[in-house]
Amino acid sequence: VDAWVRVSLVGIELLAVEARIVIASVETYLKYAEAVGLTQSAAVPA
């Protein structure tokens, strides 16, 4: 998952890099949580 958010004020980028870091951190956390088994309790049985 990759998203690009750009917030500009008078031509100055404020949140472009920070948004990418947050999204990457959430993706990494979910990937490792699934590998360790932390997300199994939240899964709905089929």
N, CA, C and O atoms as a CHARMM CRD file, in Angstrom:
* protein
*
  184
    1    1 VAL  N      0.86600  -1.17100   0.00000 PROA 1      0.00000
    2    1 VAL  CA     0.00000   0.00000   0.00000 PROA 1      0.00000
    3    1 VAL  C      0.90100   1.21800   0.00000 PROA 1      0.00000
    4    1 VAL  O      1.78800   1.36100   0.84100 PROA 1      0.00000
    5    2 ASP  N      0.65800   2.07100  -0.94100 PROA 2      0.00000
    6    2 ASP  CA     1.43500   3.30100  -1.00700 PROA 2      0.00000
    7    2 ASP  C      0.48100   4.43100  -1.32300 PROA 2      0.00000
    8    2 ASP  O     -0.34700   4.32700  -2.22700 PROA 2      0.00000
    9    3 ALA  N      0.59900   5.49000  -0.58600 PROA 3      0.00000
   10    3 ALA  CA    -0.25200   6.65300  -0.82100 PROA 3      0.00000
   11    3 ALA  C      0.61800   7.88800  -0.77200 PROA 3      0.00000
   12    3 ALA  O      1.64500   7.91700  -0.09400 PROA 3      0.00000
   13    4 TRP  N      0.20400   8.89000  -1.48400 PROA 4      0.00000
   14    4 TRP  CA     0.97300  10.12000  -1.51800 PROA 4      0.00000
   15    4 TRP  C      0.04500  11.26000  -1.14800 PROA 4      0.00000
   16    4 TRP  O     -0.96800  11.49200  -1.80800 PROA 4      0.00000
   17    5 VAL  N      0.39700  11.96300  -0.09700 PROA 5      0.00000
   18    5 VAL  CA    -0.39600  13.09800   0.36000 PROA 5      0.00000
   19    5 VAL  C      0.50900  14.30700   0.35200 PROA 5      0.00000
   20    5 VAL  O      1.62300  14.26700   0.87300 PROA 5      0.00000
   21    6 ARG  N      0.03000  15.37000  -0.23500 PROA 6      0.00000
   22    6 ARG  CA     0.83100  16.58700  -0.26900 PROA 6      0.00000
   23    6 ARG  C     -0.02400  17.74300   0.23400 PROA 6      0.00000
   24    6 ARG  O     -1.08600  18.02900  -0.31900 PROA 6      0.00000
   25    7 VAL  N      0.44300  18.39700   1.27500 PROA 7      0.00000
   26    7 VAL  CA    -0.22700  19.57900   1.80400 PROA 7      0.00000
   27    7 VAL  C      0.73600  20.73700   1.63000 PROA 7      0.00000
   28    7 VAL  O      1.85100  20.71900   2.15200 PROA 7      0.00000
   29    8 SER  N      0.29800  21.74000   0.89500 PROA 8      0.00000
   30    8 SER  CA     1.17700  22.87500   0.62000 PROA 8      0.00000
   31    8 SER  C      0.57900  24.15500   1.18000 PROA 8      0.00000
   32    8 SER  O     -0.63400  24.36100   1.14800 PROA 8      0.00000
   33    9 LEU  N      1.44400  24.99800   1.68800 PROA 9      0.00000
   34    9 LEU  CA     1.04200  26.31700   2.16100 PROA 9      0.00000
   35    9 LEU  C      2.02400  27.30400   1.55900 PROA 9      0.00000
   36    9 LEU  O      3.20200  27.31800   1.91600 PROA 9      0.00000
   37   10 VAL  N      1.53900  28.12200   0.65300 PROA 10     0.00000
   38   10 VAL  CA     2.36100  29.09000  -0.06700 PROA 10     0.00000
   39   10 VAL  C      3.53400  28.37400  -0.75300 PROA 10     0.00000
   40   10 VAL  O      4.66500  28.86000  -0.74000 PROA 10     0.00000
   41   11 GLY  N      3.24600  27.21700  -1.34800 PROA 11     0.00000
   42   11 GLY  CA     4.25900  26.50000  -2.10300 PROA 11     0.00000
   43   11 GLY  C      5.22500  25.68000  -1.27100 PROA 11     0.00000
   44   11 GLY  O      6.18200  25.13200  -1.81700 PROA 11     0.00000
   45   12 ILE  N      5.00500  25.57600   0.03400 PROA 12     0.00000
   46   12 ILE  CA     5.90000  24.80300   0.90300 PROA 12     0.00000
   47   12 ILE  C      5.20800  23.49400   1.26300 PROA 12     0.00000
   48   12 ILE  O      4.10600  23.49900   1.81100 PROA 12     0.00000
   49   13 GLU  N      5.85100  22.38500   0.95500 PROA 13     0.00000
   50   13 GLU  CA     5.28100  21.08400   1.30200 PROA 13     0.00000
   51   13 GLU  C      5.43600  20.85300   2.80000 PROA 13     0.00000
   52   13 GLU  O      6.53000  20.98400   3.34800 PROA 13     0.00000
   53   14 LEU  N      4.33400  20.50800   3.45300 PROA 14     0.00000
   54   14 LEU  CA     4.35900  20.33700   4.89600 PROA 14     0.00000
   55   14 LEU  C      4.28300  18.87200   5.32100 PROA 14     0.00000
   56   14 LEU  O      5.01500  18.45000   6.21600 PROA 14     0.00000
   57   15 LEU  N      3.41400  18.10600   4.69700 PROA 15     0.00000
   58   15 LEU  CA     3.14000  16.76200   5.18800 PROA 15     0.00000
   59   15 LEU  C      3.44500  15.65500   4.19300 PROA 15     0.00000
   60   15 LEU  O      3.04900  14.51200   4.42000 PROA 15     0.00000
   61   16 ALA  N      4.12500  15.94900   3.11700 PROA 16     0.00000
   62   16 ALA  CA     4.33100  14.94000   2.07700 PROA 16     0.00000
   63   16 ALA  C      5.13600  13.75700   2.61000 PROA 16     0.00000
   64   16 ALA  O      4.70500  12.61200   2.47600 PROA 16     0.00000
   65   17 VAL  N      6.27700  14.01100   3.20000 PROA 17     0.00000
   66   17 VAL  CA     7.13900  12.93300   3.67400 PROA 17     0.00000
   67   17 VAL  C      6.53500  12.26600   4.90000 PROA 17     0.00000
   68   17 VAL  O      6.58200  11.04100   5.01300 PROA 17     0.00000
   69   18 GLU  N      5.97000  13.03600   5.81500 PROA 18     0.00000
   70   18 GLU  CA     5.41000  12.46900   7.03000 PROA 18     0.00000
   71   18 GLU  C      4.28000  11.49400   6.73300 PROA 18     0.00000
   72   18 GLU  O      4.17300  10.46300   7.39600 PROA 18     0.00000
   73   19 ALA  N      3.44000  11.79600   5.75700 PROA 19     0.00000
   74   19 ALA  CA     2.33200  10.90100   5.41700 PROA 19     0.00000
   75   19 ALA  C      2.86500   9.56600   4.91900 PROA 19     0.00000
   76   19 ALA  O      2.32300   8.51800   5.26900 PROA 19     0.00000
   77   20 ARG  N      3.90500   9.58500   4.11600 PROA 20     0.00000
   78   20 ARG  CA     4.47400   8.33600   3.59500 PROA 20     0.00000
   79   20 ARG  C      5.07600   7.50600   4.72800 PROA 20     0.00000
   80   20 ARG  O      4.95700   6.28100   4.72000 PROA 20     0.00000
   81   21 ILE  N      5.71000   8.14100   5.68800 PROA 21     0.00000
   82   21 ILE  CA     6.31800   7.42100   6.80900 PROA 21     0.00000
   83   21 ILE  C      5.23900   6.76000   7.66500 PROA 21     0.00000
   84   21 ILE  O      5.40300   5.61300   8.08000 PROA 21     0.00000
   85   22 VAL  N      4.15300   7.45600   7.93200 PROA 22     0.00000
   86   22 VAL  CA     3.07800   6.90100   8.75900 PROA 22     0.00000
   87   22 VAL  C      2.44700   5.70300   8.07300 PROA 22     0.00000
   88   22 VAL  O      2.22000   4.67600   8.71300 PROA 22     0.00000
   89   23 ILE  N      2.15900   5.81400   6.78500 PROA 23     0.00000
   90   23 ILE  CA     1.54200   4.71400   6.04700 PROA 23     0.00000
   91   23 ILE  C      2.48000   3.51100   6.01000 PROA 23     0.00000
   92   23 ILE  O      2.03700   2.37500   6.17800 PROA 23     0.00000
   93   24 ALA  N      3.75500   3.75000   5.79600 PROA 24     0.00000
   94   24 ALA  CA     4.72100   2.65300   5.77300 PROA 24     0.00000
   95   24 ALA  C      4.81500   1.99500   7.14900 PROA 24     0.00000
   96   24 ALA  O      4.96000   0.77600   7.24200 PROA 24     0.00000
   97   25 SER  N      4.73300   2.78600   8.21400 PROA 25     0.00000
   98   25 SER  CA     4.81900   2.23500   9.55900 PROA 25     0.00000
   99   25 SER  C      3.61600   1.35800   9.87000 PROA 25     0.00000
  100   25 SER  O      3.76900   0.28700  10.45800 PROA 25     0.00000
  101   26 VAL  N      2.42800   1.79200   9.48600 PROA 26     0.00000
  102   26 VAL  CA     1.22300   1.00100   9.73000 PROA 26     0.00000
  103   26 VAL  C      1.27900  -0.30000   8.94300 PROA 26     0.00000
  104   26 VAL  O      0.93400  -1.36100   9.46500 PROA 26     0.00000
  105   27 GLU  N      1.71000  -0.22300   7.69300 PROA 27     0.00000
  106   27 GLU  CA     1.81100  -1.42900   6.86400 PROA 27     0.00000
  107   27 GLU  C      2.80900  -2.41300   7.47100 PROA 27     0.00000
  108   27 GLU  O      2.54100  -3.61300   7.53200 PROA 27     0.00000
  109   28 THR  N      3.94700  -1.91400   7.91400 PROA 28     0.00000
  110   28 THR  CA     4.96500  -2.77500   8.51800 PROA 28     0.00000
  111   28 THR  C      4.44200  -3.40000   9.80700 PROA 28     0.00000
  112   28 THR  O      4.65400  -4.58800  10.05200 PROA 28     0.00000
  113   29 TYR  N      3.76200  -2.61000  10.62900 PROA 29     0.00000
  114   29 TYR  CA     3.20900  -3.13400  11.88200 PROA 29     0.00000
  115   29 TYR  C      2.21700  -4.25900  11.61200 PROA 29     0.00000
  116   29 TYR  O      2.27400  -5.30800  12.25300 PROA 29     0.00000
  117   30 LEU  N      1.30900  -4.04300  10.66400 PROA 30     0.00000
  118   30 LEU  CA     0.31300  -5.06800  10.36200 PROA 30     0.00000
  119   30 LEU  C      0.96900  -6.33100   9.81800 PROA 30     0.00000
  120   30 LEU  O      0.54300  -7.44200  10.13300 PROA 30     0.00000
  121   31 LYS  N      1.99700  -6.16200   9.00700 PROA 31     0.00000
  122   31 LYS  CA     2.69100  -7.31900   8.43500 PROA 31     0.00000
  123   31 LYS  C      3.34400  -8.15400   9.54300 PROA 31     0.00000
  124   31 LYS  O      3.21800  -9.37900   9.55000 PROA 31     0.00000
  125   32 TYR  N      4.03700  -7.49900  10.47400 PROA 32     0.00000
  126   32 TYR  CA     4.69200  -8.22900  11.54800 PROA 32     0.00000
  127   32 TYR  C      3.68600  -8.76200  12.56300 PROA 32     0.00000
  128   32 TYR  O      3.88500  -9.84300  13.11800 PROA 32     0.00000
  129   33 ALA  N      2.61200  -8.02200  12.81200 PROA 33     0.00000
  130   33 ALA  CA     1.59200  -8.49000  13.74700 PROA 33     0.00000
  131   33 ALA  C      0.94600  -9.76500  13.22700 PROA 33     0.00000
  132   33 ALA  O      0.67700 -10.68400  14.00100 PROA 33     0.00000
  133   34 GLU  N      0.69600  -9.82700  11.93400 PROA 34     0.00000
  134   34 GLU  CA     0.11500 -11.03100  11.34200 PROA 34     0.00000
  135   34 GLU  C      1.09200 -12.19900  11.42900 PROA 34     0.00000
  136   34 GLU  O      0.68800 -13.32900  11.70300 PROA 34     0.00000
  137   35 ALA  N      2.36500 -11.93200  11.19700 PROA 35     0.00000
  138   35 ALA  CA     3.37800 -12.98400  11.24900 PROA 35     0.00000
  139   35 ALA  C      3.51200 -13.54900  12.66400 PROA 35     0.00000
  140   35 ALA  O      3.72800 -14.74900  12.83500 PROA 35     0.00000
  141   36 VAL  N      3.38500 -12.70100  13.66300 PROA 36     0.00000
  142   36 VAL  CA     3.52400 -13.13500  15.05100 PROA 36     0.00000
  143   36 VAL  C      2.22800 -13.77200  15.55300 PROA 36     0.00000
  144   36 VAL  O      2.25000 -14.57000  16.49000 PROA 36     0.00000
  145   37 GLY  N      1.10000 -13.42300  14.93300 PROA 37     0.00000
  146   37 GLY  CA    -0.18500 -13.99200  15.33300 PROA 37     0.00000
  147   37 GLY  C     -1.01900 -13.04900  16.17400 PROA 37     0.00000
  148   37 GLY  O     -1.96300 -13.49000  16.82900 PROA 37     0.00000
  149   38 LEU  N     -0.70100 -11.76400  16.17600 PROA 38     0.00000
  150   38 LEU  CA    -1.45100 -10.80500  16.98200 PROA 38     0.00000
  151   38 LEU  C     -2.81000 -10.47100  16.37600 PROA 38     0.00000
  152   38 LEU  O     -3.70900 -10.02800  17.09000 PROA 38     0.00000
  153   39 THR  N     -2.97200 -10.67500  15.07700 PROA 39     0.00000
  154   39 THR  CA    -4.22300 -10.29900  14.42200 PROA 39     0.00000
  155   39 THR  C     -5.20200 -11.46800  14.32600 PROA 39     0.00000
  156   39 THR  O     -6.31300 -11.28500  13.83000 PROA 39     0.00000
  157   40 GLN  N     -4.83000 -12.64400  14.77600 PROA 40     0.00000
  158   40 GLN  CA    -5.71700 -13.80000  14.64900 PROA 40     0.00000
  159   40 GLN  C     -6.96800 -13.65300  15.49900 PROA 40     0.00000
  160   40 GLN  O     -8.03900 -14.10000  15.08800 PROA 40     0.00000
  161   41 SER  N     -6.86600 -13.04000  16.67200 PROA 41     0.00000
  162   41 SER  CA    -8.02900 -12.90500  17.53900 PROA 41     0.00000
  163   41 SER  C     -9.06500 -11.95300  16.94700 PROA 41     0.00000
  164   41 SER  O    -10.24600 -12.04800  17.27900 PROA 41     0.00000
  165   42 ALA  N     -8.64400 -11.04200  16.08200 PROA 42     0.00000
  166   42 ALA  CA    -9.56600 -10.09200  15.47600 PROA 42     0.00000
  167   42 ALA  C    -10.17900 -10.62500  14.18900 PROA 42     0.00000
  168   42 ALA  O    -11.09800 -10.01200  13.64600 PROA 42     0.00000
  169   43 ALA  N     -9.68900 -11.75000  13.69500 PROA 43     0.00000
  170   43 ALA  CA   -10.19100 -12.30100  12.43800 PROA 43     0.00000
  171   43 ALA  C    -11.55100 -12.95600  12.66000 PROA 43     0.00000
  172   43 ALA  O    -11.79200 -13.59600  13.68400 PROA 43     0.00000
  173   44 VAL  N    -12.43000 -12.78300  11.68100 PROA 44     0.00000
  174   44 VAL  CA   -13.76000 -13.39000  11.74900 PROA 44     0.00000
  175   44 VAL  C    -13.68300 -14.77700  11.11200 PROA 44     0.00000
  176   44 VAL  O    -13.25600 -14.90400   9.96500 PROA 44     0.00000
  177   45 PRO  N    -14.08800 -15.80600  11.83400 PROA 45     0.00000
  178   45 PRO  CA   -14.03200 -17.15200  11.25400 PROA 45     0.00000
  179   45 PRO  C    -14.96400 -17.28500  10.05700 PROA 45     0.00000
  180   45 PRO  O    -16.06200 -16.72900  10.06100 PROA 45     0.00000
  181   46 ALA  N    -14.54100 -18.00500   9.04900 PROA 46     0.00000
  182   46 ALA  CA   -15.35100 -18.15400   7.83000 PROA 46     0.00000
  183   46 ALA  C    -16.40100 -19.23400   8.01900 PROA 46     0.00000
  184   46 ALA  O    -17.17900 -19.50500   7.10400 PROA 46     0.00000
